[in-house]
Amino acid sequence: MDFEPFPDRIVGTARVPQERRPGAPPVPVKIIVAGGFGVGKTTTVGAISEISPLTTEAEMTMESVGVDDPGPASAKTTTTIAMDFGCVTIDQTLKLYLFGTPGQARFAFMWDDLIRGALGALVVVDTNRIDDCYPAVDYFERAGLPFVVGINTFHGQLSYRLDEVRWALAVRDAVPVISFDARFRGSVRDALLVVLDQALDRAIKLKST
């Protein structure tokens, strides 16, 4: 399936294709949901997907002790070993296909394949484990893929101000830093619309050059 830039119009906060043939299928848009281990990527995809999400969760075993650290307050017992996949229809013109990356460093080699054809990414951040968030931010900076930093407000609480997180992660001013709750569909939807807006801004700039 090919994912390509397209013309725009405004729907909510996001621009989507303006002219579509009657009865034409929605334009497919590939979005990446990335971040460190245990930040809420699988939860994010599952909360918004209109299909039963495809996951590659495996039980964490004793072999992962000292390698995969979900944090002292986490009840996490499984981990994504390949990817998560889900989709959501924005309206009759646009459908998002969501690909969640594995969080562990030893699976980082898979990211290059997963981002192929993607228009943008949501980098999920856990402010209780800010050091684990640097690799994902750096990766998308180097890859040149438009992305948004989404702070997952576990238990509905934001531990730090957005500008403090931007400073801590050295995120450029042009990159949105937002908060969202990965457990709730509406909150995930709003975060993805910001990603879509960034991606389409980039596509329009490339088309005009």
PyMOL commands that place a pseudoatom at each C-alpha (Angstrom):
pseudoatom trace, name=CA, resn=MET, resi=1, chain=A, elem=C, hetatm=0, pos=[0.000, 0.000, 0.000]
pseudoatom trace, name=CA, resn=ASP, resi=2, chain=A, elem=C, hetatm=0, pos=[1.415, 3.405, -1.004]
pseudoatom trace, name=CA, resn=PHE, resi=3, chain=A, elem=C, hetatm=0, pos=[1.179, 6.412, 1.287]
pseudoatom trace, name=CA, resn=GLU, resi=4, chain=A, elem=C, hetatm=0, pos=[1.637, 9.718, -0.530]
pseudoatom trace, name=CA, resn=PRO, resi=5, chain=A, elem=C, hetatm=0, pos=[1.133, 13.441, 0.215]
pseudoatom trace, name=CA, resn=PHE, resi=6, chain=A, elem=C, hetatm=0, pos=[-2.132, 14.967, -0.980]
pseudoatom trace, name=CA, resn=PRO, resi=7, chain=A, elem=C, hetatm=0, pos=[-3.995, 18.324, -1.311]
pseudoatom trace, name=CA, resn=ASP, resi=8, chain=A, elem=C, hetatm=0, pos=[-5.581, 19.766, 1.784]
pseudoatom trace, name=CA, resn=ARG, resi=9, chain=A, elem=C, hetatm=0, pos=[-8.672, 21.221, 3.411]
pseudoatom trace, name=CA, resn=ILE, resi=10, chain=A, elem=C, hetatm=0, pos=[-9.565, 21.858, 7.046]
pseudoatom trace, name=CA, resn=VAL, resi=11, chain=A, elem=C, hetatm=0, pos=[-11.396, 19.260, 9.152]
pseudoatom trace, name=CA, resn=GLY, resi=12, chain=A, elem=C, hetatm=0, pos=[-11.212, 20.056, 12.851]
pseudoatom trace, name=CA, resn=THR, resi=13, chain=A, elem=C, hetatm=0, pos=[-7.577, 21.021, 13.400]
pseudoatom trace, name=CA, resn=ALA, resi=14, chain=A, elem=C, hetatm=0, pos=[-6.209, 18.940, 10.521]
pseudoatom trace, name=CA, resn=ARG, resi=15, chain=A, elem=C, hetatm=0, pos=[-6.039, 19.468, 6.793]
pseudoatom trace, name=CA, resn=VAL, resi=16, chain=A, elem=C, hetatm=0, pos=[-7.273, 16.604, 4.656]
pseudoatom trace, name=CA, resn=PRO, resi=17, chain=A, elem=C, hetatm=0, pos=[-7.856, 16.045, 0.922]
pseudoatom trace, name=CA, resn=GLN, resi=18, chain=A, elem=C, hetatm=0, pos=[-10.146, 18.625, -0.631]
pseudoatom trace, name=CA, resn=GLU, resi=19, chain=A, elem=C, hetatm=0, pos=[-11.321, 17.061, -3.869]
pseudoatom trace, name=CA, resn=ARG, resi=20, chain=A, elem=C, hetatm=0, pos=[-12.282, 13.398, -3.976]
pseudoatom trace, name=CA, resn=ARG, resi=21, chain=A, elem=C, hetatm=0, pos=[-14.201, 11.417, -6.572]
pseudoatom trace, name=CA, resn=PRO, resi=22, chain=A, elem=C, hetatm=0, pos=[-17.680, 10.400, -5.366]
pseudoatom trace, name=CA, resn=GLY, resi=23, chain=A, elem=C, hetatm=0, pos=[-17.453, 6.939, -3.847]
pseudoatom trace, name=CA, resn=ALA, resi=24, chain=A, elem=C, hetatm=0, pos=[-13.638, 6.979, -3.816]
pseudoatom trace, name=CA, resn=PRO, resi=25, chain=A, elem=C, hetatm=0, pos=[-12.048, 5.107, -0.893]
pseudoatom trace, name=CA, resn=PRO, resi=26, chain=A, elem=C, hetatm=0, pos=[-10.424, 7.157, 1.898]
pseudoatom trace, name=CA, resn=VAL, resi=27, chain=A, elem=C, hetatm=0, pos=[-6.845, 8.261, 1.371]
pseudoatom trace, name=CA, resn=PRO, resi=28, chain=A, elem=C, hetatm=0, pos=[-4.561, 5.976, 3.443]
pseudoatom trace, name=CA, resn=VAL, resi=29, chain=A, elem=C, hetatm=0, pos=[-2.100, 7.741, 5.735]
pseudoatom trace, name=CA, resn=LYS, resi=30, chain=A, elem=C, hetatm=0, pos=[0.560, 5.863, 7.675]
pseudoatom trace, name=CA, resn=ILE, resi=31, chain=A, elem=C, hetatm=0, pos=[1.374, 7.234, 11.141]
pseudoatom trace, name=CA, resn=ILE, resi=32, chain=A, elem=C, hetatm=0, pos=[4.021, 5.874, 13.513]
pseudoatom trace, name=CA, resn=VAL, resi=33, chain=A, elem=C, hetatm=0, pos=[3.470, 5.634, 17.280]
pseudoatom trace, name=CA, resn=ALA, resi=34, chain=A, elem=C, hetatm=0, pos=[6.924, 5.450, 18.848]
pseudoatom trace, name=CA, resn=GLY, resi=35, chain=A, elem=C, hetatm=0, pos=[8.719, 5.861, 22.143]
pseudoatom trace, name=CA, resn=GLY, resi=36, chain=A, elem=C, hetatm=0, pos=[10.651, 4.050, 24.817]
pseudoatom trace, name=CA, resn=PHE, resi=37, chain=A, elem=C, hetatm=0, pos=[9.761, 0.862, 26.633]
pseudoatom trace, name=CA, resn=GLY, resi=38, chain=A, elem=C, hetatm=0, pos=[6.537, 0.964, 28.643]
pseudoatom trace, name=CA, resn=VAL, resi=39, chain=A, elem=C, hetatm=0, pos=[5.445, 4.521, 27.741]
pseudoatom trace, name=CA, resn=GLY, resi=40, chain=A, elem=C, hetatm=0, pos=[1.975, 3.536, 26.465]
pseudoatom trace, name=CA, resn=LYS, resi=41, chain=A, elem=C, hetatm=0, pos=[2.337, 2.916, 22.731]
pseudoatom trace, name=CA, resn=THR, resi=42, chain=A, elem=C, hetatm=0, pos=[0.232, -0.265, 22.680]
pseudoatom trace, name=CA, resn=THR, resi=43, chain=A, elem=C, hetatm=0, pos=[-2.407, 1.436, 24.817]
pseudoatom trace, name=CA, resn=THR, resi=44, chain=A, elem=C, hetatm=0, pos=[-2.443, 4.410, 22.428]
pseudoatom trace, name=CA, resn=VAL, resi=45, chain=A, elem=C, hetatm=0, pos=[-3.060, 2.256, 19.361]
pseudoatom trace, name=CA, resn=GLY, resi=46, chain=A, elem=C, hetatm=0, pos=[-5.659, 0.132, 21.134]
pseudoatom trace, name=CA, resn=ALA, resi=47, chain=A, elem=C, hetatm=0, pos=[-7.603, 3.140, 22.430]
pseudoatom trace, name=CA, resn=ILE, resi=48, chain=A, elem=C, hetatm=0, pos=[-8.241, 4.626, 18.972]
pseudoatom trace, name=CA, resn=SER, resi=49, chain=A, elem=C, hetatm=0, pos=[-8.269, 1.656, 16.573]
pseudoatom trace, name=CA, resn=GLU, resi=50, chain=A, elem=C, hetatm=0, pos=[-11.627, 0.853, 15.003]
pseudoatom trace, name=CA, resn=ILE, resi=51, chain=A, elem=C, hetatm=0, pos=[-10.512, -2.744, 14.498]
pseudoatom trace, name=CA, resn=SER, resi=52, chain=A, elem=C, hetatm=0, pos=[-9.147, -5.149, 17.056]
pseudoatom trace, name=CA, resn=PRO, resi=53, chain=A, elem=C, hetatm=0, pos=[-5.525, -4.000, 17.035]
pseudoatom trace, name=CA, resn=LEU, resi=54, chain=A, elem=C, hetatm=0, pos=[-2.856, -6.400, 15.872]
pseudoatom trace, name=CA, resn=THR, resi=55, chain=A, elem=C, hetatm=0, pos=[-0.275, -6.706, 18.619]
pseudoatom trace, name=CA, resn=THR, resi=56, chain=A, elem=C, hetatm=0, pos=[2.863, -8.743, 19.075]
pseudoatom trace, name=CA, resn=GLU, resi=57, chain=A, elem=C, hetatm=0, pos=[2.837, -8.764, 22.856]
pseudoatom trace, name=CA, resn=ALA, resi=58, chain=A, elem=C, hetatm=0, pos=[4.876, -11.410, 24.660]
pseudoatom trace, name=CA, resn=GLU, resi=59, chain=A, elem=C, hetatm=0, pos=[5.071, -12.231, 28.338]
pseudoatom trace, name=CA, resn=MET, resi=60, chain=A, elem=C, hetatm=0, pos=[8.042, -10.718, 30.112]
pseudoatom trace, name=CA, resn=THR, resi=61, chain=A, elem=C, hetatm=0, pos=[10.200, -13.454, 31.621]
pseudoatom trace, name=CA, resn=MET, resi=62, chain=A, elem=C, hetatm=0, pos=[13.025, -13.640, 34.124]
pseudoatom trace, name=CA, resn=GLU, resi=63, chain=A, elem=C, hetatm=0, pos=[15.466, -13.256, 31.235]
pseudoatom trace, name=CA, resn=SER, resi=64, chain=A, elem=C, hetatm=0, pos=[14.286, -9.650, 30.825]
pseudoatom trace, name=CA, resn=VAL, resi=65, chain=A, elem=C, hetatm=0, pos=[15.144, -8.686, 34.413]
pseudoatom trace, name=CA, resn=GLY, resi=66, chain=A, elem=C, hetatm=0, pos=[17.813, -5.991, 34.281]
pseudoatom trace, name=CA, resn=VAL, resi=67, chain=A, elem=C, hetatm=0, pos=[17.240, -5.549, 30.548]
pseudoatom trace, name=CA, resn=ASP, resi=68, chain=A, elem=C, hetatm=0, pos=[13.646, -4.308, 30.263]
pseudoatom trace, name=CA, resn=ASP, resi=69, chain=A, elem=C, hetatm=0, pos=[12.721, -1.985, 33.123]
pseudoatom trace, name=CA, resn=PRO, resi=70, chain=A, elem=C, hetatm=0, pos=[9.037, -0.971, 33.115]
pseudoatom trace, name=CA, resn=GLY, resi=71, chain=A, elem=C, hetatm=0, pos=[9.549, 1.268, 36.136]
pseudoatom trace, name=CA, resn=PRO, resi=72, chain=A, elem=C, hetatm=0, pos=[8.904, 0.667, 39.838]
pseudoatom trace, name=CA, resn=ALA, resi=73, chain=A, elem=C, hetatm=0, pos=[5.206, 1.646, 39.705]
pseudoatom trace, name=CA, resn=SER, resi=74, chain=A, elem=C, hetatm=0, pos=[4.352, -0.315, 36.584]
pseudoatom trace, name=CA, resn=ALA, resi=75, chain=A, elem=C, hetatm=0, pos=[2.168, -3.422, 36.491]
pseudoatom trace, name=CA, resn=LYS, resi=76, chain=A, elem=C, hetatm=0, pos=[3.362, -4.189, 32.967]
pseudoatom trace, name=CA, resn=THR, resi=77, chain=A, elem=C, hetatm=0, pos=[3.792, -7.933, 32.335]
pseudoatom trace, name=CA, resn=THR, resi=78, chain=A, elem=C, hetatm=0, pos=[4.029, -8.005, 28.528]
pseudoatom trace, name=CA, resn=THR, resi=79, chain=A, elem=C, hetatm=0, pos=[6.116, -6.255, 25.914]
pseudoatom trace, name=CA, resn=THR, resi=80, chain=A, elem=C, hetatm=0, pos=[5.846, -5.526, 22.186]
pseudoatom trace, name=CA, resn=ILE, resi=81, chain=A, elem=C, hetatm=0, pos=[8.434, -7.542, 20.287]
pseudoatom trace, name=CA, resn=ALA, resi=82, chain=A, elem=C, hetatm=0, pos=[7.622, -6.486, 16.718]
pseudoatom trace, name=CA, resn=MET, resi=83, chain=A, elem=C, hetatm=0, pos=[4.891, -3.886, 16.273]
pseudoatom trace, name=CA, resn=ASP, resi=84, chain=A, elem=C, hetatm=0, pos=[1.335, -2.844, 17.021]
pseudoatom trace, name=CA, resn=PHE, resi=85, chain=A, elem=C, hetatm=0, pos=[-1.106, -2.118, 14.204]
pseudoatom trace, name=CA, resn=GLY, resi=86, chain=A, elem=C, hetatm=0, pos=[-4.483, -0.410, 14.140]
pseudoatom trace, name=CA, resn=CYS, resi=87, chain=A, elem=C, hetatm=0, pos=[-6.500, 1.935, 11.970]
pseudoatom trace, name=CA, resn=VAL, resi=88, chain=A, elem=C, hetatm=0, pos=[-9.069, 4.698, 12.351]
pseudoatom trace, name=CA, resn=THR, resi=89, chain=A, elem=C, hetatm=0, pos=[-11.240, 6.474, 9.780]
pseudoatom trace, name=CA, resn=ILE, resi=90, chain=A, elem=C, hetatm=0, pos=[-11.163, 10.254, 10.224]
pseudoatom trace, name=CA, resn=ASP, resi=91, chain=A, elem=C, hetatm=0, pos=[-13.972, 10.824, 7.706]
pseudoatom trace, name=CA, resn=GLN, resi=92, chain=A, elem=C, hetatm=0, pos=[-14.961, 9.538, 4.266]
pseudoatom trace, name=CA, resn=THR, resi=93, chain=A, elem=C, hetatm=0, pos=[-11.802, 11.040, 2.758]
pseudoatom trace, name=CA, resn=LEU, resi=94, chain=A, elem=C, hetatm=0, pos=[-9.095, 9.978, 5.184]
pseudoatom trace, name=CA, resn=LYS, resi=95, chain=A, elem=C, hetatm=0, pos=[-8.040, 6.825, 7.042]
pseudoatom trace, name=CA, resn=LEU, resi=96, chain=A, elem=C, hetatm=0, pos=[-5.079, 6.553, 9.397]
pseudoatom trace, name=CA, resn=TYR, resi=97, chain=A, elem=C, hetatm=0, pos=[-3.036, 3.369, 9.647]
pseudoatom trace, name=CA, resn=LEU, resi=98, chain=A, elem=C, hetatm=0, pos=[-1.139, 3.266, 12.930]
pseudoatom trace, name=CA, resn=PHE, resi=99, chain=A, elem=C, hetatm=0, pos=[2.108, 1.353, 13.400]
pseudoatom trace, name=CA, resn=GLY, resi=100, chain=A, elem=C, hetatm=0, pos=[3.480, 1.123, 16.939]
pseudoatom trace, name=CA, resn=THR, resi=101, chain=A, elem=C, hetatm=0, pos=[7.190, 0.477, 17.283]
pseudoatom trace, name=CA, resn=PRO, resi=102, chain=A, elem=C, hetatm=0, pos=[8.832, -1.856, 19.814]
pseudoatom trace, name=CA, resn=GLY, resi=103, chain=A, elem=C, hetatm=0, pos=[10.368, 0.145, 22.653]
pseudoatom trace, name=CA, resn=GLN, resi=104, chain=A, elem=C, hetatm=0, pos=[13.421, -1.890, 23.573]
pseudoatom trace, name=CA, resn=ALA, resi=105, chain=A, elem=C, hetatm=0, pos=[16.781, -0.794, 22.168]
pseudoatom trace, name=CA, resn=ARG, resi=106, chain=A, elem=C, hetatm=0, pos=[17.549, -4.326, 20.923]
pseudoatom trace, name=CA, resn=PHE, resi=107, chain=A, elem=C, hetatm=0, pos=[14.616, -4.070, 18.473]
pseudoatom trace, name=CA, resn=ALA, resi=108, chain=A, elem=C, hetatm=0, pos=[15.642, -0.655, 17.138]
pseudoatom trace, name=CA, resn=PHE, resi=109, chain=A, elem=C, hetatm=0, pos=[16.797, -2.210, 13.856]
pseudoatom trace, name=CA, resn=MET, resi=110, chain=A, elem=C, hetatm=0, pos=[13.113, -2.661, 12.937]
pseudoatom trace, name=CA, resn=TRP, resi=111, chain=A, elem=C, hetatm=0, pos=[12.322, 1.061, 13.031]
pseudoatom trace, name=CA, resn=ASP, resi=112, chain=A, elem=C, hetatm=0, pos=[13.791, 1.829, 9.599]
pseudoatom trace, name=CA, resn=ASP, resi=113, chain=A, elem=C, hetatm=0, pos=[11.411, -0.649, 7.989]
pseudoatom trace, name=CA, resn=LEU, resi=114, chain=A, elem=C, hetatm=0, pos=[8.399, 0.470, 10.029]
pseudoatom trace, name=CA, resn=ILE, resi=115, chain=A, elem=C, hetatm=0, pos=[8.715, 4.167, 9.135]
pseudoatom trace, name=CA, resn=ARG, resi=116, chain=A, elem=C, hetatm=0, pos=[8.969, 3.515, 5.394]
pseudoatom trace, name=CA, resn=GLY, resi=117, chain=A, elem=C, hetatm=0, pos=[6.084, 5.377, 3.728]
pseudoatom trace, name=CA, resn=ALA, resi=118, chain=A, elem=C, hetatm=0, pos=[4.987, 7.115, 6.942]
pseudoatom trace, name=CA, resn=LEU, resi=119, chain=A, elem=C, hetatm=0, pos=[3.898, 10.760, 6.858]
pseudoatom trace, name=CA, resn=GLY, resi=120, chain=A, elem=C, hetatm=0, pos=[4.470, 11.474, 10.539]
pseudoatom trace, name=CA, resn=ALA, resi=121, chain=A, elem=C, hetatm=0, pos=[4.979, 10.121, 14.038]
pseudoatom trace, name=CA, resn=LEU, resi=122, chain=A, elem=C, hetatm=0, pos=[3.675, 10.510, 17.566]
pseudoatom trace, name=CA, resn=VAL, resi=123, chain=A, elem=C, hetatm=0, pos=[6.537, 10.100, 20.032]
pseudoatom trace, name=CA, resn=VAL, resi=124, chain=A, elem=C, hetatm=0, pos=[4.993, 9.009, 23.327]
pseudoatom trace, name=CA, resn=VAL, resi=125, chain=A, elem=C, hetatm=0, pos=[6.828, 10.248, 26.422]
pseudoatom trace, name=CA, resn=ASP, resi=126, chain=A, elem=C, hetatm=0, pos=[6.694, 9.179, 30.067]
pseudoatom trace, name=CA, resn=THR, resi=127, chain=A, elem=C, hetatm=0, pos=[8.066, 12.062, 32.149]
pseudoatom trace, name=CA, resn=ASN, resi=128, chain=A, elem=C, hetatm=0, pos=[8.909, 9.658, 34.979]
pseudoatom trace, name=CA, resn=ARG, resi=129, chain=A, elem=C, hetatm=0, pos=[11.482, 8.065, 32.650]
pseudoatom trace, name=CA, resn=ILE, resi=130, chain=A, elem=C, hetatm=0, pos=[12.634, 11.012, 30.577]
pseudoatom trace, name=CA, resn=ASP, resi=131, chain=A, elem=C, hetatm=0, pos=[16.044, 9.481, 29.771]
pseudoatom trace, name=CA, resn=ASP, resi=132, chain=A, elem=C, hetatm=0, pos=[14.325, 6.661, 27.878]
pseudoatom trace, name=CA, resn=CYS, resi=133, chain=A, elem=C, hetatm=0, pos=[12.705, 9.209, 25.552]
pseudoatom trace, name=CA, resn=TYR, resi=134, chain=A, elem=C, hetatm=0, pos=[15.866, 10.676, 23.996]
pseudoatom trace, name=CA, resn=PRO, resi=135, chain=A, elem=C, hetatm=0, pos=[16.491, 7.895, 21.441]
pseudoatom trace, name=CA, resn=ALA, resi=136, chain=A, elem=C, hetatm=0, pos=[13.047, 8.233, 19.811]
pseudoatom trace, name=CA, resn=VAL, resi=137, chain=A, elem=C, hetatm=0, pos=[13.276, 12.029, 19.564]
pseudoatom trace, name=CA, resn=ASP, resi=138, chain=A, elem=C, hetatm=0, pos=[16.796, 11.816, 18.141]
pseudoatom trace, name=CA, resn=TYR, resi=139, chain=A, elem=C, hetatm=0, pos=[15.739, 9.100, 15.687]
pseudoatom trace, name=CA, resn=PHE, resi=140, chain=A, elem=C, hetatm=0, pos=[12.981, 11.141, 14.086]
pseudoatom trace, name=CA, resn=GLU, resi=141, chain=A, elem=C, hetatm=0, pos=[15.133, 14.262, 14.036]
pseudoatom trace, name=CA, resn=ARG, resi=142, chain=A, elem=C, hetatm=0, pos=[17.759, 12.338, 12.054]
pseudoatom trace, name=CA, resn=ALA, resi=143, chain=A, elem=C, hetatm=0, pos=[15.174, 10.634, 9.838]
pseudoatom trace, name=CA, resn=GLY, resi=144, chain=A, elem=C, hetatm=0, pos=[13.617, 13.982, 8.916]
pseudoatom trace, name=CA, resn=LEU, resi=145, chain=A, elem=C, hetatm=0, pos=[10.104, 12.655, 9.562]
pseudoatom trace, name=CA, resn=PRO, resi=146, chain=A, elem=C, hetatm=0, pos=[7.599, 15.166, 10.986]
pseudoatom trace, name=CA, resn=PHE, resi=147, chain=A, elem=C, hetatm=0, pos=[6.743, 14.224, 14.562]
pseudoatom trace, name=CA, resn=VAL, resi=148, chain=A, elem=C, hetatm=0, pos=[4.922, 15.402, 17.651]
pseudoatom trace, name=CA, resn=VAL, resi=149, chain=A, elem=C, hetatm=0, pos=[6.025, 14.768, 21.236]
pseudoatom trace, name=CA, resn=GLY, resi=150, chain=A, elem=C, hetatm=0, pos=[3.022, 13.486, 23.182]
pseudoatom trace, name=CA, resn=ILE, resi=151, chain=A, elem=C, hetatm=0, pos=[3.366, 13.346, 26.968]
pseudoatom trace, name=CA, resn=ASN, resi=152, chain=A, elem=C, hetatm=0, pos=[1.271, 10.474, 28.263]
pseudoatom trace, name=CA, resn=THR, resi=153, chain=A, elem=C, hetatm=0, pos=[-0.487, 11.741, 31.381]
pseudoatom trace, name=CA, resn=PHE, resi=154, chain=A, elem=C, hetatm=0, pos=[-0.571, 8.520, 33.364]
pseudoatom trace, name=CA, resn=HIS, resi=155, chain=A, elem=C, hetatm=0, pos=[-3.429, 8.648, 35.897]
pseudoatom trace, name=CA, resn=GLY, resi=156, chain=A, elem=C, hetatm=0, pos=[-4.512, 11.956, 34.359]
pseudoatom trace, name=CA, resn=GLN, resi=157, chain=A, elem=C, hetatm=0, pos=[-1.601, 13.878, 35.880]
pseudoatom trace, name=CA, resn=LEU, resi=158, chain=A, elem=C, hetatm=0, pos=[1.042, 16.008, 34.183]
pseudoatom trace, name=CA, resn=SER, resi=159, chain=A, elem=C, hetatm=0, pos=[4.196, 15.925, 36.302]
pseudoatom trace, name=CA, resn=TYR, resi=160, chain=A, elem=C, hetatm=0, pos=[6.029, 18.698, 34.433]
pseudoatom trace, name=CA, resn=ARG, resi=161, chain=A, elem=C, hetatm=0, pos=[5.067, 21.698, 32.323]
pseudoatom trace, name=CA, resn=LEU, resi=162, chain=A, elem=C, hetatm=0, pos=[5.223, 21.254, 28.561]
pseudoatom trace, name=CA, resn=ASP, resi=163, chain=A, elem=C, hetatm=0, pos=[8.014, 23.814, 28.234]
pseudoatom trace, name=CA, resn=GLU, resi=164, chain=A, elem=C, hetatm=0, pos=[10.050, 21.929, 30.843]
pseudoatom trace, name=CA, resn=VAL, resi=165, chain=A, elem=C, hetatm=0, pos=[9.727, 18.709, 28.850]
pseudoatom trace, name=CA, resn=ARG, resi=166, chain=A, elem=C, hetatm=0, pos=[10.682, 20.543, 25.644]
pseudoatom trace, name=CA, resn=TRP, resi=167, chain=A, elem=C, hetatm=0, pos=[13.800, 21.871, 27.342]
pseudoatom trace, name=CA, resn=ALA, resi=168, chain=A, elem=C, hetatm=0, pos=[14.703, 18.502, 28.895]
pseudoatom trace, name=CA, resn=LEU, resi=169, chain=A, elem=C, hetatm=0, pos=[14.447, 16.702, 25.547]
pseudoatom trace, name=CA, resn=ALA, resi=170, chain=A, elem=C, hetatm=0, pos=[15.997, 19.586, 23.564]
pseudoatom trace, name=CA, resn=VAL, resi=171, chain=A, elem=C, hetatm=0, pos=[13.007, 19.571, 21.206]
pseudoatom trace, name=CA, resn=ARG, resi=172, chain=A, elem=C, hetatm=0, pos=[13.011, 22.244, 18.491]
pseudoatom trace, name=CA, resn=ASP, resi=173, chain=A, elem=C, hetatm=0, pos=[10.382, 25.007, 18.691]
pseudoatom trace, name=CA, resn=ALA, resi=174, chain=A, elem=C, hetatm=0, pos=[8.884, 23.809, 15.400]
pseudoatom trace, name=CA, resn=VAL, resi=175, chain=A, elem=C, hetatm=0, pos=[8.003, 20.436, 16.954]
pseudoatom trace, name=CA, resn=PRO, resi=176, chain=A, elem=C, hetatm=0, pos=[4.735, 20.467, 18.938]
pseudoatom trace, name=CA, resn=VAL, resi=177, chain=A, elem=C, hetatm=0, pos=[4.903, 19.197, 22.525]
pseudoatom trace, name=CA, resn=ILE, resi=178, chain=A, elem=C, hetatm=0, pos=[1.453, 18.235, 23.787]
pseudoatom trace, name=CA, resn=SER, resi=179, chain=A, elem=C, hetatm=0, pos=[-0.138, 16.199, 26.569]
pseudoatom trace, name=CA, resn=PHE, resi=180, chain=A, elem=C, hetatm=0, pos=[-2.628, 13.395, 26.068]
pseudoatom trace, name=CA, resn=ASP, resi=181, chain=A, elem=C, hetatm=0, pos=[-3.995, 10.345, 27.859]
pseudoatom trace, name=CA, resn=ALA, resi=182, chain=A, elem=C, hetatm=0, pos=[-3.284, 7.101, 25.997]
pseudoatom trace, name=CA, resn=ARG, resi=183, chain=A, elem=C, hetatm=0, pos=[-6.258, 5.383, 27.660]
pseudoatom trace, name=CA, resn=PHE, resi=184, chain=A, elem=C, hetatm=0, pos=[-8.925, 7.557, 26.078]
pseudoatom trace, name=CA, resn=ARG, resi=185, chain=A, elem=C, hetatm=0, pos=[-10.000, 7.569, 22.436]
pseudoatom trace, name=CA, resn=GLY, resi=186, chain=A, elem=C, hetatm=0, pos=[-10.806, 11.278, 22.256]
pseudoatom trace, name=CA, resn=SER, resi=187, chain=A, elem=C, hetatm=0, pos=[-7.458, 12.273, 23.734]
pseudoatom trace, name=CA, resn=VAL, resi=188, chain=A, elem=C, hetatm=0, pos=[-5.541, 9.998, 21.338]
pseudoatom trace, name=CA, resn=ARG, resi=189, chain=A, elem=C, hetatm=0, pos=[-7.597, 11.342, 18.420]
pseudoatom trace, name=CA, resn=ASP, resi=190, chain=A, elem=C, hetatm=0, pos=[-6.643, 14.929, 19.262]
pseudoatom trace, name=CA, resn=ALA, resi=191, chain=A, elem=C, hetatm=0, pos=[-2.961, 13.985, 19.478]
pseudoatom trace, name=CA, resn=LEU, resi=192, chain=A, elem=C, hetatm=0, pos=[-3.076, 12.226, 16.100]
pseudoatom trace, name=CA, resn=LEU, resi=193, chain=A, elem=C, hetatm=0, pos=[-4.744, 15.250, 14.496]
pseudoatom trace, name=CA, resn=VAL, resi=194, chain=A, elem=C, hetatm=0, pos=[-1.753, 17.342, 15.581]
pseudoatom trace, name=CA, resn=VAL, resi=195, chain=A, elem=C, hetatm=0, pos=[0.569, 14.752, 13.998]
pseudoatom trace, name=CA, resn=LEU, resi=196, chain=A, elem=C, hetatm=0, pos=[-1.499, 14.842, 10.820]
pseudoatom trace, name=CA, resn=ASP, resi=197, chain=A, elem=C, hetatm=0, pos=[-1.350, 18.624, 10.734]
pseudoatom trace, name=CA, resn=GLN, resi=198, chain=A, elem=C, hetatm=0, pos=[2.461, 18.540, 11.021]
pseudoatom trace, name=CA, resn=ALA, resi=199, chain=A, elem=C, hetatm=0, pos=[2.738, 15.877, 8.335]
pseudoatom trace, name=CA, resn=LEU, resi=200, chain=A, elem=C, hetatm=0, pos=[0.562, 17.754, 5.887]
pseudoatom trace, name=CA, resn=ASP, resi=201, chain=A, elem=C, hetatm=0, pos=[2.429, 21.009, 6.519]
pseudoatom trace, name=CA, resn=ARG, resi=202, chain=A, elem=C, hetatm=0, pos=[5.599, 19.174, 5.519]
pseudoatom trace, name=CA, resn=ALA, resi=203, chain=A, elem=C, hetatm=0, pos=[3.945, 17.596, 2.460]
pseudoatom trace, name=CA, resn=ILE, resi=204, chain=A, elem=C, hetatm=0, pos=[2.632, 20.957, 1.265]
pseudoatom trace, name=CA, resn=LYS, resi=205, chain=A, elem=C, hetatm=0, pos=[6.063, 22.589, 1.677]
pseudoatom trace, name=CA, resn=LEU, resi=206, chain=A, elem=C, hetatm=0, pos=[7.717, 19.773, -0.279]
pseudoatom trace, name=CA, resn=LYS, resi=207, chain=A, elem=C, hetatm=0, pos=[5.120, 20.046, -3.032]
pseudoatom trace, name=CA, resn=SER, resi=208, chain=A, elem=C, hetatm=0, pos=[5.670, 23.806, -3.363]
pseudoatom trace, name=CA, resn=THR, resi=209, chain=A, elem=C, hetatm=0, pos=[9.459, 23.530, -3.741]
for i in range(1, 209): cmd.bond("trace and resi %d" % i, "trace and resi %d" % (i + 1))
show_as sticks, trace
zoom trace
